């Protein structure tokens, strides 16, 4: 019998509490979770693996999440990876900037532990249908 391959998610988040919460909830939801705390760390991880989805904190130290998203959307093999912006400040302007940078949607922080895994599943399904 072969083991089912888990869907790989990359969480790019600098806050340790949010990292732990996202990892715990998503792993309990059946996902394989990798975490990066900076844009540079995310780029390093992406050299070794290609996730099905990236959860991207908008406000990262150094290169911010939207700058990283624009970079990922401009280079192969990361062009096709769906990116979901994460922020505590989900204003209309920030949502528009995220979409313009290449994000497919938004998740607000703090995370709702009851819906995070299902929201990720919805984003994965939506990206497969495009």
N, C-alpha and C positions, 0 to 999 in steps of 0.2 A: 504494500500500500504506500502511495506517495503522499507526502505532506502537502497541504495546500499552501501555495506561496502567498505570503501576506503582502498586501499593498503597501508600498513604501511611501512615507510622508517625510518631508524635510521641514522642520520647524526652525525658522530663523528668528530668534528672540533673545534679547540681552538680559531680561529679568529672570533670575533663577526660580522664583516662585511660579511665574507663568510657564517657564520651561517644564518644571516638574508637573504642573497641573496638566498641560497639554500632553506631555508624554504619558502620564498615567491614564488619562481618559482615553486617549487614542489607542494605546496598547490594549486596554481593556476592551476597546471596540474592535480589536482584531488587526490593527495596523502595525507595521514595522516602522518605528519612529527613530529618526536621526535628528540631532539638535545642533545648531550652530549659533554662536553668540554674537558673531560679527559677520559683515559681508565677506571679508577675506576668508574666514573659516567656512562660510557657505560655499564660496568658489572652490576651496580646497576639497570639500566633501563632494561637490558636483563633478570633480575630476575622476572620482572613484565609483560613483553610482548615479543613476538617473531615477529620481523619485517620480511617482505618479502625480504628485501634487506638492506645492511649496506653500506653507503658511508663512507669510512675510510680515514681520513687524515693520511698521512704517518708520518709526523713530529708532534707528540704530545709531550707536556711536560710530564716528568715521563716516563711511559711505552709507547714506540712509537707505531704507528699504525700497523706496521708489526708484532711486538711482540704480540700485542693484537689479531691480526688476527690468528696467530699460536695458541694462547691459545684458541680462539673460535673454531677453527677447531679441537681441541683435546678434546672437551667436549660436552656432550649432554646437552641441546637440540639445541645448536648453531652450531653444525657441519654442518648441511645442509643449513645454511643461506648464500646466496651468498654475497660476500664482494667485493666492487669495491674500489680500491685505488684512492686517490685524492692527487695530488701533483703539485707543480709549476715546479718541476725539473724532468720531465719525460724522464730521460736518459734510454738508453737500459739496463744498469746495474740495475737501479732502477726498471724498468719494470720486468726484470727477477727475481729480489728479491721478488717483490710483487706476482708474479705468484707462485714462490717457497713457499711463506708463505701461499698461499691458495686463493689469490684474483683471480677473474674471468676476471678482466680487469682494465682499467685506465680511469680516467677523469682528465684532466689538469685544473689547476687554473691559472689565474682567470676563473671562469665558463663562458661559453657562455650562456647567459640567453635565447637565442632563441632555443638552442638545449638540454639544461640540462634535461628537462622532457622527451623528446623523447629518449635521450641516456639511461636514467633510464629504460624506457619502453623496450628498446632493450635488456638491461641486464636482466631484469625480464623474457622476452620471451625466451632468450637464456638459462637461468638457468632452466626454466620449461621444455625445450626440452631435457635436459641432463638426 
